[in-house]
Amino acid sequence: MKICPKSLIALASSALLFLSSCGSVPITGRRQLSLVSDSEILSASATQYKQFISKSQLSRNGTYNAKVTQVGRRLAAATNSYLKQNGYESLLETLSWEFNVVDSKQVNAFCMPGGKIVVYTGLLTLVGNGAHSDDELAAVMGHELSHALAKHANERISNQLLLQAGGQLLGATVGARSQLLGGLINQAYGLGAQVGVMLPFGRKQEYEADKMGLVLMAMAGYDPRYAVNFWQKMAQSKGGAQQSELLSTHPSDANRIRAIEAYLPTALQYYQGASHSSTPAPATGTKTKSTPSTKSSRTVRASDISKYLKK
């Protein structure tokens, strides 16, 4: 079988492009493809975010707004401190935190690249105002924040870009690359998507965001065991109507809960209980005991969070 020289060049170019365009996900350390610059993603997502906010009914509920802002700022402070302490200073330049509550019955939340977080009142109703409602909310917001921190949108667009353009991408003109990117970014940030601003992530990215979110909420002083409570509420709110995981890019609630419970021993190593007056009881169905870690470069100091909250 003869192979066309042009095909070999395209294949070699694709391999070179892949090897030279890999990044590392904070916390998990997973290597990922990154062919799209931060500036391109941030510019496109900022435009979509502004359009979304301008067309949405922002909540006037002072309690909801204060709750989301407080939890968001603690998570942001923990994230900023982690990135600074672990050699991810470049990522800090891409984050400009903002928190909004949208008046809608949808049980939903999302975080755009750049740290723009939106929580729907329907989700806040599900979380409620119990003693550990902040922990449950932190589990959701930490998960959504992790999608942005892990640059999952960049990764998805990069994979699509590689599949569509292949080795030709290296030799593409600026205009051709811009046109191709524009189409992919519009697909990724379609305002008509059922889940809000962004189309669904893949299961691998969902599980990764769960793990990262557990660690970040623990660093921020929220008990990661209550993530189980939230997903149990989500399952119950569906009335038992569970979509097959094979038909969805998202994990089923049961599989997600099992994965979270399996990762809790790791997440709890980062939990110091800083935001609680006493040691909280484990979430329902969770038997894992807290084993706080000793101080290390991975642990966010409470003083770092306090400084951020005073800004």
Backbone as numpy.savetxt, mean C-alpha at the origin, in Angstrom:
# Nx Ny Nz CAx CAy CAz Cx Cy Cz
16.83 -24.95 -36.01 15.99 -23.75 -36.01 16.86 -22.51 -36.01
16.60 -21.62 -36.95 17.37 -20.40 -37.04 16.67 -19.27 -36.28
17.46 -18.49 -35.60 16.92 -17.36 -34.85 17.37 -16.07 -35.51
16.42 -15.23 -35.78 16.72 -13.95 -36.43 17.63 -13.11 -35.54
18.70 -12.52 -36.12 19.60 -11.67 -35.33 18.87 -10.56 -34.61
17.83 -10.02 -35.26 17.07 -8.94 -34.62 16.37 -9.44 -33.37
15.91 -10.72 -33.42 15.25 -11.30 -32.25 16.23 -11.46 -31.10
17.48 -11.88 -31.46 18.50 -12.03 -30.43 18.83 -10.69 -29.79
18.91 -9.66 -30.63 19.21 -8.32 -30.10 18.09 -7.85 -29.18
16.84 -8.09 -29.61 15.69 -7.69 -28.79 15.68 -8.44 -27.48
16.00 -9.77 -27.54 16.02 -10.59 -26.32 17.11 -10.11 -25.38
18.31 -9.85 -25.94 19.42 -9.37 -25.12 19.11 -8.01 -24.52
18.46 -7.17 -25.30 18.11 -5.84 -24.81 17.11 -5.93 -23.68
16.14 -6.85 -23.81 15.14 -7.03 -22.76 15.80 -7.52 -21.48
16.75 -8.46 -21.62 17.45 -8.99 -20.44 18.25 -7.90 -19.75
18.95 -7.10 -20.57 19.74 -6.00 -20.02 18.84 -4.99 -19.33
17.71 -4.69 -19.95 16.76 -3.74 -19.39 16.24 -4.24 -18.05
15.94 -5.55 -18.00 15.43 -6.14 -16.76 16.47 -6.07 -15.64
17.69 -6.44 -15.95 18.74 -6.48 -14.93 19.10 -5.10 -14.41
19.02 -4.10 -15.28 19.42 -2.75 -14.89 18.28 -1.92 -14.33
17.06 -2.49 -14.30 15.89 -1.73 -13.88 15.15 -2.38 -12.74
15.90 -3.00 -11.85 15.27 -3.66 -10.71 15.44 -2.80 -9.46
14.39 -2.71 -8.68 14.44 -2.01 -7.42 14.18 -2.97 -6.28
14.20 -2.46 -5.05 13.98 -3.29 -3.88 12.83 -2.71 -3.07
11.90 -3.56 -2.65 10.74 -3.14 -1.87 11.15 -2.98 -0.40
10.86 -1.84 0.22 11.18 -1.67 1.64 10.48 -2.74 2.49
11.09 -3.10 3.58 10.59 -4.06 4.57 10.71 -5.50 4.07
10.11 -5.85 2.91 10.16 -7.24 2.45 11.46 -7.54 1.70
12.06 -6.51 1.07 13.30 -6.71 0.33 13.13 -7.37 -1.02
11.91 -7.60 -1.46 11.66 -8.26 -2.74 12.17 -7.38 -3.89
12.81 -8.02 -4.87 13.28 -7.32 -6.05 12.12 -7.15 -7.02
12.02 -5.99 -7.67 10.92 -5.75 -8.59 11.40 -4.95 -9.79
10.67 -5.12 -10.89 10.99 -4.41 -12.12 10.49 -2.97 -12.02
11.31 -2.03 -12.46 10.94 -0.62 -12.40 11.46 0.10 -13.64
10.56 0.25 -14.64 10.93 0.90 -15.89 10.37 2.30 -16.01
9.57 2.70 -15.03 8.91 4.00 -15.07 9.47 4.88 -13.95
9.83 6.10 -14.28 10.42 6.99 -13.28 9.38 7.47 -12.28
9.85 7.84 -11.11 8.96 8.38 -10.07 8.25 9.64 -10.57
8.98 10.46 -11.30 8.39 11.72 -11.76 7.21 11.47 -12.70
7.34 10.45 -13.55 6.24 10.13 -14.47 5.01 9.64 -13.71
5.24 8.74 -12.75 4.14 8.19 -11.96 3.49 9.26 -11.10
4.31 10.05 -10.41 3.78 11.07 -9.51 2.99 12.13 -10.26
3.46 12.50 -11.43 2.75 13.50 -12.22 1.39 12.99 -12.66
1.35 11.76 -13.16 0.09 11.19 -13.63 -0.89 10.97 -12.48
-0.39 10.42 -11.37 -1.27 10.13 -10.24 -1.77 11.40 -9.57
-0.95 12.45 -9.54 -1.37 13.71 -8.94 -2.54 14.31 -9.71
-2.47 14.20 -11.03 -3.55 14.71 -11.87 -4.85 13.96 -11.60
-4.74 12.62 -11.54 -5.92 11.80 -11.28 -6.48 12.07 -9.89
-5.59 12.25 -8.92 -6.03 12.48 -7.55 -6.79 13.80 -7.43
-6.27 14.85 -8.06 -6.94 16.16 -8.01 -8.32 16.09 -8.65
-8.42 15.37 -9.75 -9.70 15.22 -10.42 -10.69 14.46 -9.54
-10.19 13.42 -8.89 -11.04 12.61 -8.02 -11.57 13.44 -6.85
-10.69 14.17 -6.18 -11.08 14.98 -5.03 -12.07 16.07 -5.43
-11.85 16.68 -6.58 -12.72 17.77 -7.04 -14.13 17.28 -7.34
-14.26 16.00 -7.70 -15.56 15.44 -8.04 -16.22 14.70 -6.88
-15.51 14.53 -5.77 -16.01 13.76 -4.64 -16.63 14.65 -3.57
-17.51 14.05 -2.79 -18.12 14.75 -1.66 -17.29 14.48 -0.42
-16.47 15.43 -0.01 -15.64 15.24 1.17 -16.50 15.28 2.42
-16.17 14.43 3.38 -16.96 14.33 4.61 -16.80 15.56 5.49
-17.89 15.97 6.11 -17.87 17.07 7.07 -17.96 16.55 8.51
-17.85 15.24 8.65 -17.91 14.63 9.98 -16.58 14.86 10.69
-16.59 15.73 11.68 -15.35 16.07 12.37 -14.69 14.89 13.05
-15.49 13.97 13.58 -14.94 12.79 14.26 -14.21 11.90 13.27
-14.84 11.66 12.13 -14.21 10.82 11.10 -12.91 11.46 10.59
-12.97 12.75 10.30 -11.80 13.45 9.77 -10.63 13.42 10.75
-10.94 13.66 12.02 -9.89 13.66 13.05 -9.29 12.27 13.21
-10.13 11.25 13.14 -9.68 9.88 13.32 -8.72 9.47 12.20
-9.12 9.75 10.96 -8.29 9.38 9.81 -6.98 10.17 9.81
-7.06 11.46 10.15 -5.86 12.29 10.17 -4.88 11.82 11.24
-5.38 11.51 12.42 -4.52 11.08 13.52 -3.83 9.76 13.20
-4.62 8.77 12.75 -4.04 7.47 12.41 -3.08 7.62 11.23
-3.48 8.42 10.24 -2.63 8.62 9.07 -1.30 9.26 9.41
-1.32 10.25 10.27 -0.09 10.94 10.63 0.86 10.04 11.43
0.31 9.19 12.26 1.17 8.26 13.00 1.81 7.24 12.05
1.02 6.74 11.11 1.56 5.80 10.13 2.61 6.48 9.25
2.33 7.72 8.85 3.27 8.46 8.02 4.58 8.70 8.77
4.47 9.04 10.05 5.67 9.29 10.86 6.51 8.03 10.99
5.85 6.89 11.22 6.57 5.63 11.33 7.23 5.27 10.00
6.53 5.51 8.92 7.07 5.23 7.58 8.28 6.11 7.29
8.14 7.40 7.53 9.25 8.33 7.29 10.48 7.94 8.10
10.27 7.60 9.36 11.38 7.25 10.23 12.05 5.96 9.76
11.24 4.98 9.37 11.80 3.71 8.88 12.66 3.94 7.64
12.13 4.70 6.70 12.85 4.96 5.46 14.18 5.67 5.73
14.15 6.64 6.65 15.35 7.41 6.96 16.40 6.54 7.63
15.96 5.62 8.49 16.89 4.79 9.25 17.44 3.61 8.44
16.82 3.32 7.31 17.20 2.11 6.58 17.64 2.35 5.15
18.14 3.56 4.88 18.75 3.83 3.58 17.80 4.08 2.43
16.56 4.46 2.73 15.60 4.75 1.66 15.27 6.24 1.62
16.28 7.08 1.85 16.04 8.52 1.88 15.45 9.04 0.58
15.82 8.41 -0.55 15.32 8.88 -1.84 13.80 8.76 -1.93
13.24 7.77 -1.26 11.79 7.60 -1.27 11.08 8.73 -0.52
11.75 9.28 0.49 11.16 10.37 1.26 10.83 11.57 0.37
11.65 11.77 -0.66 11.45 12.90 -1.55 10.19 12.75 -2.40
9.67 11.53 -2.50 8.48 11.29 -3.31 7.19 11.34 -2.49
7.30 11.51 -1.18 6.13 11.44 -0.30 5.71 12.82 0.21
4.48 13.16 -0.03 3.87 14.39 0.47 2.50 14.00 1.00
2.44 13.68 2.28 1.27 13.05 2.88 0.03 13.95 2.87
-1.10 13.33 2.60 -2.39 14.04 2.64 -3.48 13.02 2.96
-4.43 13.41 3.80 -5.48 12.50 4.24 -6.86 13.13 4.02
-7.73 12.39 3.37 -9.08 12.88 3.11 -10.11 11.79 3.38
-11.30 12.21 3.80 -12.41 11.29 4.01 -13.50 11.64 3.01
-13.93 10.64 2.24 -14.97 10.84 1.23 -16.28 10.28 1.74
-17.33 11.07 1.62 -18.66 10.67 2.08 -19.27 9.70 1.07
-19.19 8.42 1.37 -19.70 7.38 0.47 -19.94 6.11 1.28
-20.95 5.34 0.88 -21.26 4.08 1.57 -20.30 2.96 1.19
-19.44 3.20 0.22 -18.48 2.18 -0.17 -17.54 1.85 1.00
-17.29 0.58 1.20 -16.32 0.14 2.21 -14.98 0.08 1.50
-14.28 1.21 1.49 -13.11 1.32 0.62 -12.11 2.35 1.17
-10.88 2.21 0.72 -9.81 3.18 1.02 -8.73 2.95 -0.03
-7.93 3.96 -0.29 -6.82 3.79 -1.21 -5.75 4.82 -0.91
-4.54 4.56 -1.43 -3.43 5.50 -1.27 -2.76 5.64 -2.63
-2.73 6.87 -3.14 -2.07 7.13 -4.41 -0.56 7.26 -4.19
0.25 7.02 -5.23 1.68 7.29 -5.12 1.90 8.72 -4.65
2.83 8.90 -3.74 3.07 10.22 -3.17 2.45 10.37 -1.80
1.69 9.37 -1.35 1.13 9.41 0.01 -0.22 10.09 0.14
-1.02 10.12 -0.94 -2.35 10.71 -0.88 -3.35 9.61 -0.49
-3.84 9.67 0.76 -4.70 8.62 1.29 -6.14 9.09 1.39
-7.05 8.25 0.91 -8.48 8.52 0.98 -9.18 7.36 1.68
-10.05 7.69 2.62 -10.85 6.68 3.32 -12.32 7.03 3.14
-13.14 6.04 2.81 -14.57 6.27 2.62 -15.30 6.11 3.96
-16.38 6.87 4.14 -17.14 6.80 5.39 -17.75 5.41 5.58
-18.02 4.70 4.50 -18.54 3.34 4.62 -17.59 2.43 5.35
-16.30 2.61 5.11 -15.30 1.80 5.82 -15.23 2.20 7.29
-15.34 3.50 7.55 -15.29 3.97 8.94 -16.50 3.48 9.73
-17.64 3.35 9.07 -18.82 2.80 9.72 -18.59 1.36 10.11
-17.94 0.60 9.20 -17.63 -0.81 9.48 -16.65 -0.93 10.64
-15.64 -0.07 10.66 -14.65 -0.09 11.74 -15.29 0.26 13.08
-16.22 1.24 13.06 -16.91 1.63 14.28 -16.07 2.53 15.17
-16.50 2.64 16.43 -15.79 3.51 17.38 -15.44 2.77 18.66
-15.20 1.49 18.57 -14.84 0.68 19.73 -13.46 1.03 20.26
-13.08 0.34 21.32 -11.81 0.62 22.00 -10.61 0.45 21.07
-10.71 -0.45 20.10 -9.57 -0.71 19.21 -9.91 -0.42 17.76
-10.82 0.52 17.55 -11.17 0.91 16.18 -9.99 1.56 15.47
-9.16 2.29 16.21 -7.98 2.91 15.59 -7.01 1.85 15.09
-6.90 0.73 15.82 -6.02 -0.36 15.39 -6.54 -0.95 14.08
-7.85 -1.14 13.99 -8.44 -1.70 12.78 -8.27 -0.74 11.59
-8.49 0.54 11.85 -8.32 1.53 10.79 -6.86 1.59 10.34
-5.94 1.48 11.29 -4.51 1.50 10.97 -4.13 0.30 10.10
-4.82 -0.83 10.30 -4.54 -2.01 9.49 -4.89 -1.75 8.03
-6.03 -1.08 7.82 -6.46 -0.78 6.45 -5.57 0.29 5.82
-5.37 1.39 6.54 -4.57 2.48 6.00 -3.12 2.06 5.80
-2.60 1.24 6.71 -1.24 0.74 6.57 -1.09 -0.13 5.33
-2.11 -0.93 5.06 -2.11 -1.77 3.85 -2.10 -0.90 2.59
-2.98 0.09 2.55 -3.06 0.95 1.36 -1.79 1.77 1.18
-1.27 2.28 2.28 -0.02 3.04 2.25 1.12 2.17 1.69
1.10 0.90 2.03 2.16 -0.01 1.60 2.16 -0.21 0.10
0.99 -0.15 -0.53 0.94 -0.26 -1.99 1.77 0.86 -2.62
1.62 2.06 -2.07 2.36 3.21 -2.60 3.85 3.09 -2.27
4.15 2.68 -1.03 5.53 2.57 -0.59 6.28 1.51 -1.40
5.60 0.43 -1.73 6.22 -0.65 -2.50 6.23 -0.37 -4.00
5.67 0.76 -4.39 5.60 1.15 -5.81 4.95 0.05 -6.65
3.85 -0.48 -6.15 3.16 -1.53 -6.86 2.59 -1.05 -8.20
2.15 0.20 -8.25 1.65 0.74 -9.52 2.78 0.82 -10.55
3.95 1.29 -10.10 5.11 1.35 -10.99 5.44 -0.04 -11.54
5.39 -1.02 -10.65 5.74 -2.39 -11.02 4.75 -2.94 -12.05
3.47 -2.71 -11.81 2.45 -3.21 -12.73 2.61 -2.57 -14.12
2.81 -1.26 -14.13 2.98 -0.55 -15.40 4.26 -1.00 -16.10
5.33 -1.23 -15.33 6.60 -1.68 -15.90 6.45 -3.05 -16.55
5.73 -3.95 -15.91 5.52 -5.28 -16.47 4.73 -5.20 -17.77
3.71 -4.35 -17.78 2.91 -4.18 -19.00 3.75 -3.54 -20.10
4.60 -2.61 -19.69 5.47 -1.92 -20.65 6.43 -2.90 -21.29
7.00 -3.79 -20.49 7.96 -4.77 -21.00 7.27 -5.77 -21.93
6.07 -6.18 -21.57 5.34 -7.14 -22.40 4.95 -6.53 -23.74
4.54 -5.27 -23.73 4.07 -4.63 -24.95 5.23 -4.15 -25.84
6.30 -3.65 -25.21 7.39 -3.05 -25.99 8.60 -3.95 -26.12
8.87 -4.78 -25.08 10.01 -5.68 -25.13 11.32 -4.95 -25.35
12.21 -5.55 -26.16 13.51 -4.96 -26.41 13.44 -3.67 -27.20
12.31 -3.43 -27.86 12.18 -2.21 -28.64 12.15 -0.96 -27.77
11.90 -1.15 -26.48 11.79 -0.01 -25.58 13.09 0.78 -25.51
14.22 0.05 -25.57 15.51 0.73 -25.45 15.76 1.68 -26.62
15.25 1.29 -27.79 15.48 2.13 -28.95 14.32 3.04 -29.30
13.33 3.06 -28.45 12.14 3.86 -28.73 12.45 5.35 -28.63
11.80 6.12 -29.46 11.96 7.57 -29.40 11.23 8.09 -28.17
11.57 9.30 -27.77 10.92 9.90 -26.61 9.42 9.98 -26.81
9.01 10.34 -28.02 7.58 10.47 -28.31 6.86 9.14 -28.23
7.48 8.08 -28.77 6.87 6.75 -28.75 6.75 6.23 -27.33
7.81 6.42 -26.53 7.77 5.98 -25.14 6.71 6.74 -24.36
6.63 8.05 -24.59 5.66 8.87 -23.89 4.23 8.43 -24.21
3.97 8.13 -25.47 2.64 7.70 -25.89 2.28 6.37 -25.25
3.24 5.44 -25.24 2.99 4.12 -24.65 2.76 4.24 -23.16
3.59 5.02 -22.49 3.44 5.21 -21.05 2.11 5.87 -20.72
1.75 6.86 -21.52 0.50 7.56 -21.26 -0.69 6.63 -21.25
-0.71 5.71 -22.20 -1.81 4.76 -22.27 -1.85 3.83 -21.07
-0.68 3.33 -20.66 -0.61 2.41 -19.53 -0.97 3.09 -18.21
-0.50 4.32 -18.03 -0.79 5.05 -16.81 -2.28 5.36 -16.71
-2.89 5.70 -17.84 -4.33 5.95 -17.83 -5.11 4.71 -17.47
-4.61 3.54 -17.90 -5.25 2.28 -17.54 -5.13 2.01 -16.04
-3.96 2.33 -15.49 -3.70 2.05 -14.07 -4.46 3.00 -13.16
-4.69 4.23 -13.62 -5.36 5.24 -12.79 -6.67 5.69 -13.42
-7.51 4.70 -13.74 -8.79 5.04 -14.33 -9.82 5.39 -13.27
-10.41 6.57 -13.36 -11.40 7.00 -12.37 -12.65 6.14 -12.41
-12.84 5.39 -13.49 -14.02 4.55 -13.57 -13.83 3.19 -12.94
-12.66 2.90 -12.41 -12.41 1.60 -11.80 -13.34 1.37 -10.62
-13.79 0.14 -10.45 -14.76 -0.18 -9.41 -14.22 0.05 -8.01
-12.93 -0.11 -7.81 -12.37 0.00 -6.47 -11.93 1.42 -6.12
-12.28 2.38 -6.94 -11.90 3.75 -6.61 -11.06 4.34 -7.71
-9.87 4.82 -7.38 -9.02 5.45 -8.38 -8.17 4.41 -9.10
-7.71 3.41 -8.39 -6.78 2.46 -8.98 -7.43 1.12 -9.27
-7.00 0.47 -10.35 -7.45 -0.87 -10.65 -6.88 -1.85 -9.62
-7.50 -3.03 -9.47 -7.04 -3.98 -8.45 -5.59 -4.41 -8.64
-4.89 -4.59 -7.54 -3.53 -5.13 -7.60 -3.61 -6.64 -7.69
-2.49 -7.28 -8.01 -2.43 -8.73 -8.06 -2.35 -9.31 -6.66
-2.60 -10.61 -6.56 -2.60 -11.27 -5.25 -1.24 -11.18 -4.56
-0.15 -11.30 -5.34 1.19 -11.21 -4.76 1.39 -9.85 -4.11
0.93 -8.80 -4.78 1.07 -7.45 -4.25 0.15 -7.23 -3.06
-1.04 -7.85 -3.08 -1.97 -7.71 -1.95 -1.38 -8.34 -0.69
-0.83 -9.53 -0.83 -0.23 -10.20 0.33 0.99 -9.41 0.84
1.77 -8.86 -0.08 2.93 -8.07 0.33 2.49 -6.82 1.07
1.45 -6.15 0.58 0.94 -4.95 1.24 0.40 -5.28 2.63
-0.19 -6.45 2.78 -0.66 -6.87 4.10 0.51 -6.98 5.07
1.58 -7.64 4.64 2.74 -7.83 5.51 3.38 -6.49 5.87
3.59 -5.66 4.87 4.20 -4.35 5.11 3.32 -3.50 6.01
2.01 -3.55 5.77 1.08 -2.77 6.58 1.09 -3.18 8.04
1.22 -4.48 8.30 1.28 -4.97 9.68 2.50 -4.42 10.40
3.63 -4.40 9.70 4.87 -3.89 10.30 4.77 -2.39 10.56
4.25 -1.65 9.59 4.16 -0.19 9.74 3.19 0.20 10.85
2.05 -0.47 10.94 1.10 -0.13 12.00 1.68 -0.48 13.37
2.46 -1.56 13.42 3.10 -1.93 14.69 4.13 -0.89 15.08
4.92 -0.41 14.11 5.91 0.63 14.39 5.23 1.92 14.87
4.02 2.16 14.36 3.30 3.38 14.74 2.58 3.24 16.07
2.69 2.08 16.71 2.08 1.89 18.02 0.69 1.29 17.99
0.27 0.73 16.83 -1.03 0.09 16.72 -0.86 -1.42 16.73
-1.76 -2.11 17.40 -1.65 -3.55 17.57 -2.02 -4.28 16.29
-1.06 -4.96 15.65 -1.33 -5.63 14.37 -2.30 -6.80 14.49
-2.53 -7.30 15.70 -3.47 -8.41 15.87 -4.89 -8.02 15.49
-5.18 -6.72 15.53 -6.54 -6.28 15.22 -6.79 -6.17 13.71
-5.78 -6.46 12.90 -5.99 -6.57 11.47 -6.90 -7.77 11.19
-6.75 -8.81 12.00 -7.61 -9.99 11.87 -9.06 -9.61 12.13
-9.29 -8.79 13.16 -10.65 -8.35 13.46 -11.29 -7.65 12.28
-10.51 -6.77 11.65 -11.06 -6.01 10.53 -11.47 -6.93 9.39
-10.59 -7.87 9.01 -10.91 -8.73 7.87 -12.02 -9.71 8.20
-12.18 -10.05 9.47 -13.33 -10.85 9.87 -14.62 -10.05 9.68
-14.58 -8.77 10.03 -15.74 -7.89 9.81 -16.05 -7.78 8.32
-15.00 -7.68 7.51 -15.19 -7.58 6.07 -15.89 -8.83 5.54
-15.46 -9.99 6.01 -16.06 -11.25 5.56 -17.52 -11.32 5.98
-17.80 -10.90 7.22 -19.18 -10.95 7.74 -20.07 -9.95 7.01
-19.51 -8.81 6.61 -20.31 -7.78 5.95 -20.80 -8.22 4.58
-20.14 -9.24 4.01 -20.53 -9.75 2.70 -21.64 -10.79 2.81
-22.06 -11.09 4.03 -23.15 -12.04 4.23 -22.81 -13.45 3.80
-21.52 -13.76 3.83 -21.10 -15.11 3.46 -20.94 -15.31 1.97
-21.24 -14.29 1.16 -21.11 -14.41 -0.30 -19.66 -14.16 -0.69
-18.89 -15.21 -0.75 -17.45 -15.10 -1.00 -17.14 -15.46 -2.44
-16.49 -14.54 -3.16 -16.10 -14.80 -4.53 -14.90 -15.74 -4.55
-14.88 -16.65 -5.51 -13.78 -17.59 -5.64 -12.48 -16.82 -5.86
-11.43 -17.21 -5.15 -10.15 -16.53 -5.30 -9.58 -16.71 -6.70
-9.95 -17.79 -7.38 -9.46 -18.03 -8.72 -10.06 -17.05 -9.72
-11.18 -16.43 -9.35 -11.86 -15.49 -10.24 -11.51 -14.05 -9.90
-10.61 -13.84 -8.98 -10.28 -12.49 -8.54 -8.79 -12.34 -8.35
-8.29 -11.12 -8.55 -6.87 -10.86 -8.29 -6.61 -10.70 -6.81
-7.66 -10.51 -6.01 -7.50 -10.32 -4.58 -7.62 -11.66 -3.84
-6.90 -11.82 -2.73 -7.04 -13.03 -1.93 -8.44 -13.11 -1.34
-8.93 -14.34 -1.11 -10.20 -14.48 -0.41 -9.98 -14.02 1.03
-11.06 -13.62 1.71 -10.92 -13.17 3.09 -10.31 -14.24 3.98
-10.72 -15.50 3.79 -10.22 -16.60 4.63 -8.72 -16.79 4.44
-8.28 -16.77 3.17 -6.85 -16.94 2.90 -6.05 -15.75 3.40
-6.62 -14.56 3.27 -5.94 -13.35 3.74 -5.77 -13.42 5.26
-6.80 -13.81 5.96 -6.72 -13.89 7.42 -5.68 -14.92 7.84
-5.65 -16.07 7.18 -4.65 -17.10 7.51 -3.23 -16.57 7.29
-3.04 -15.84 6.20 -1.71 -15.30 5.90 -1.30 -14.25 6.93
-2.26 -13.42 7.34 -1.98 -12.40 8.35 -1.61 -13.05 9.68
-2.37 -14.06 10.08 -2.09 -14.74 11.34 -0.72 -15.40 11.31
-0.34 -15.93 10.15 0.97 -16.58 10.04 2.10 -15.56 10.14
1.86 -14.33 9.74 2.90 -13.29 9.74 2.93 -12.49 11.04
1.91 -12.65 11.88 1.83 -11.86 13.11 3.06 -11.97 14.02
3.64 -13.16 14.21 4.84 -13.22 15.06 5.94 -12.28 14.62
6.10 -12.10 13.30 7.11 -11.17 12.79 6.69 -9.73 13.04
5.43 -9.41 12.73 4.94 -8.04 12.90 4.96 -7.61 14.36
4.65 -8.52 15.25 4.60 -8.19 16.67 5.97 -7.86 17.26
7.04 -8.24 16.58 8.38 -7.89 17.03 8.61 -6.38 16.97
7.81 -5.70 16.15 7.95 -4.25 15.99 6.97 -3.48 16.88
6.09 -4.20 17.57 5.04 -3.56 18.35 5.48 -3.33 19.78
5.42 -2.06 20.20 5.83 -1.71 21.56 4.64 -1.29 22.42
3.44 -1.24 21.82 2.26 -0.83 22.58 2.31 0.62 23.00
3.03 1.46 22.26 3.24 2.84 22.66 1.97 3.66 22.72
0.97 3.30 21.93 -0.24 4.11 21.88 -1.34 3.57 22.78
-1.02 2.54 23.58 -2.03 1.94 24.44 -1.66 2.12 25.92
-2.68 2.34 26.73 -2.44 2.52 28.16 -2.18 1.19 28.85
-2.62 0.10 28.23 -2.38 -1.22 28.79 -2.24 -2.21 27.65
-1.75 -3.42 27.97 -1.55 -4.42 26.93 -2.90 -4.92 26.44
-3.20 -4.78 25.15 -4.49 -5.19 24.62 -4.62 -6.69 24.51
-5.85 -7.19 24.54 -6.08 -8.61 24.37 -5.92 -8.97 22.91
-5.49 -10.20 22.62 -5.34 -10.62 21.23 -6.67 -10.55 20.50
-6.60 -10.34 19.19 -7.81 -10.30 18.39 -8.48 -11.66 18.38
-9.77 -11.68 18.12 -10.53 -12.92 18.11 -9.92 -13.92 17.15
-9.71 -15.16 17.64 -9.18 -16.21 16.80 -7.68 -16.20 16.68
-7.01 -15.25 17.31 -5.55 -15.15 17.22 -4.91 -15.61 18.51
-4.01 -16.57 18.42 -3.39 -17.14 19.60 -1.96 -16.66 19.80
-1.48 -15.87 18.86 -0.10 -15.41 18.92 0.12 -14.46 20.09
1.22 -14.61 20.80 1.57 -13.72 21.91 2.59 -12.71 21.45
2.49 -11.51 22.02 3.40 -10.44 21.64 4.80 -10.68 22.19
5.80 -10.51 21.32 7.19 -10.63 21.74 7.95 -9.42 21.22
7.84 -8.28 21.90 8.48 -7.04 21.43 9.97 -7.23 21.22
10.47 -6.64 20.17 11.89 -6.77 19.86 12.71 -5.77 20.65
14.00 -6.03 20.71 14.90 -5.06 21.33 15.13 -3.94 20.35
15.71 -2.84 20.81 15.93 -1.70 19.93 16.91 -2.06 18.83
16.58 -1.63 17.63 17.45 -1.84 16.48 17.20 -0.75 15.47
17.95 -0.77 14.38 17.77 0.25 13.35 16.42 0.13 12.68
15.75 -1.04 12.84 14.47 -1.22 12.18 13.33 -0.64 13.02
13.56 -0.41 14.29 12.51 0.02 15.19 12.36 1.53 15.18
11.13 2.00 14.97 10.85 3.42 14.96 10.70 3.91 16.40
11.40 4.98 16.72 11.34 5.53 18.07 10.08 6.36 18.25
9.48 6.29 19.45 8.28 7.06 19.74 8.55 8.55 19.61
9.78 8.98 19.91 10.12 10.40 19.82 10.06 10.89 18.37
10.39 9.99 17.43 10.31 10.36 16.02 8.87 10.66 15.62
7.95 9.85 16.12 6.54 10.04 15.81 6.02 11.31 16.47
6.43 11.53 17.69 5.97 12.74 18.42 6.40 14.00 17.70
7.64 14.04 17.20 8.14 15.21 16.49 7.31 15.47 15.23
6.95 14.37 14.54 6.17 14.52 13.32 4.77 15.05 13.63
4.15 14.54 14.68 2.79 14.95 15.03 2.71 16.41 15.45
3.83 16.99 15.90 3.84 18.37 16.33 3.98 19.34 15.16
4.30 18.82 13.98 4.52 19.69 12.82 3.19 20.29 12.36
